[in-house]
Amino acid sequence: MGYGNYKNFRQTLKKLNLEETDEMMFPSIEPVQPSEWLLQSLLVAERLPLTNEKSKAERVISPVLAEVAIAFEKQFTMYSGEDLTVDASLDLAGECDFFYAKHPRKSVMQAPVVTFVEAKDEDFEYGQAQCTAQMYGSLIYNEQEGRPVPFVYGCAVTGDVWKFMKLEKNCITLDIKNYYINELPKLLGIFHHILKQFLP
């Protein structure tokens, strides 16, 4: 199962030799107003049953991330379900739900990979553990491809609740604040803030 084997956050920290800190990661964020398309997409999602990870990923998470991707389409590309295998012996292998790579649209994903979003059905710890492993794997992948970055971001999502993380060197930072889909302008603002950190 690769990344899917990372289910416990404490064990993930130990296996990857990471330290953890908690802080308010986004004390001041400029909100970004959603488009009418995104608002309508989420209204449609409310009228349909959201019973598992796949339905939440398709109907809630993907539209939010796609809107951000379009805003940065000249600098970043959003991918879904792509394989990121760097070290199968450490279970750093397999598909990732969503992530952004720092390059304009390409059919083949290239380095550097900078931000992950992992969907989990009401299981935050599993989402945090798996997303942490993907972030760790991306730092290795970027180095292997000759496009290293000093840090990457991640987000574990249950659909309604979004939990952000940042991995820099051997330290994973968890945001002490959770964000919610009904705070859509703030959520979009956070993703804009994150991606802008990787621009010149």
NUZAVO-240019 format. One line per field, with one value per residue (C-alpha): x, y, z; chain. Coordinates in steps of 0.5 Angstrom, whole numbers, m for minus. Example, Ala and Ser with C-alpha at 12.3 -4.5 7.8 and 13.67 -1.06 7.14 Angstrom:
! residues 2
px <- 25  27
py <- m9  m2
pz <- 16  14
semi <- A  A
This chain:
! residues 200
px <- 0  6  4  m3  1  3  m4  m1  2  7  9  10  15  19  20  22  26  22  21  14  12  5  4  m1  1  m3  m4  m6  m9  m12  m19  m20  m27  m30  m32  m39  m37  m34  m40  m45  m41  m41  m48  m49  m45  m49  m55  m51  m49  m42  m41  m34  m27  m28  m35  m32  m25  m29  m35  m32  m24  m23  m27  m23  m16  m18  m20  m14  m10  m13  m11  m4  m4  2  6  3  0  m5  m5  m10  m8  m1  4  10  15  22  23  19  23  21  13  15  11  4  m1  m3  m10  m8  m2  1  8  11  11  6  1  4  1  7  8  15  19  19  12  10  4  m1  m8  m10  m17  m19  m26  m27  m20  m15  m10  m9  m10  m4  0  0  0  7  10  8  11  17  17  17  23  27  24  25  32  33  30  35  30  30  26  27  20  13  6  1  m7  m11  m18  m25  m29  m31  m25  m18  m12  m5  2  9  15  22  28  27  21  14  9  2  m3  m6  m12  m17  m21  m28  m31  m36  m30  m28  m25  m20  m19  m17  m13  m9  m8  m6  m1  2  3  6  12  14  14  21
py <- 0  5  11  8  4  11  11  13  20  18  12  16  21  16  12  18  21  27  33  36  43  46  53  58  58  63  69  74  71  76  72  70  71  64  64  63  57  54  56  53  47  46  48  41  37  39  36  29  24  25  18  17  19  19  23  28  29  29  34  38  38  38  44  48  46  47  54  55  52  56  62  60  56  60  57  51  45  41  33  28  21  21  16  19  13  15  9  3  0  6  5  12  10  10  15  22  24  32  36  42  42  48  49  51  45  39  32  29  31  34  37  41  38  43  42  36  35  28  26  22  20  23  20  26  22  17  23  27  21  19  27  27  21  24  31  27  23  30  33  27  27  34  33  27  31  36  41  42  46  48  46  43  44  39  39  33  34  30  35  40  40  42  41  44  42  44  40  43  39  34  38  38  43  43  48  49  52  48  51  49  49  54  59  59  65  64  57  60  65  60  56  63  65  58  58  65  63  58  64  69
pz <- 0  0  3  6  11  15  19  26  26  32  29  22  26  29  22  19  24  25  30  31  33  33  32  29  22  18  23  18  11  6  4  m3  m6  m9  m16  m18  m21  m14  m10  m15  m15  m7  m7  m12  m7  m1  m5  m6  m1  1  4  3  1  m6  m6  m2  m6  m12  m10  m5  m5  m12  m14  m9  m11  m18  m17  m14  m20  m25  m21  m21  m28  m31  m25  m22  m24  m20  m20  m18  m17  m19  m17  m13  m11  m8  m4  m3  2  7  4  1  m6  m9  m11  m8  m8  m10  m10  m14  m18  m19  m27  m32  m35  m37  m38  m34  m27  m26  m20  m16  m12  m7  m3  m2  0  3  3  9  11  19  20  22  25  18  14  18  18  10  8  12  9  2  4  6  0  m4  m1  m3  m10  m11  m9  m14  m20  m18  m16  m9  m5  3  5  3  5  6  8  11  10  12  7  12  16  13  17  15  16  14  13  13  14  19  23  21  24  25  25  32  28  24  18  15  8  11  11  4  3  8  5  m1  2  5  m1  m5  1  1  m7  m7  m2  m8  m13  m14
semi <- A  A  A  A  A  A  A  A  A  A  A  A  A  A  A  A  A  A  A  A  A  A  A  A  A  A  A  A  A  A  A  A  A  A  A  A  A  A  A  A  A  A  A  A  A  A  A  A  A  A  A  A  A  A  A  A  A  A  A  A  A  A  A  A  A  A  A  A  A  A  A  A  A  A  A  A  A  A  A  A  A  A  A  A  A  A  A  A  A  A  A  A  A  A  A  A  A  A  A  A  A  A  A  A  A  A  A  A  A  A  A  A  A  A  A  A  A  A  A  A  A  A  A  A  A  A  A  A  A  A  A  A  A  A  A  A  A  A  A  A  A  A  A  A  A  A  A  A  A  A  A  A  A  A  A  A  A  A  A  A  A  A  A  A  A  A  A  A  A  A  A  A  A  A  A  A  A  A  A  A  A  A  A  A  A  A  A  A  A  A  A  A  A  A  A  A  A  A  A  A
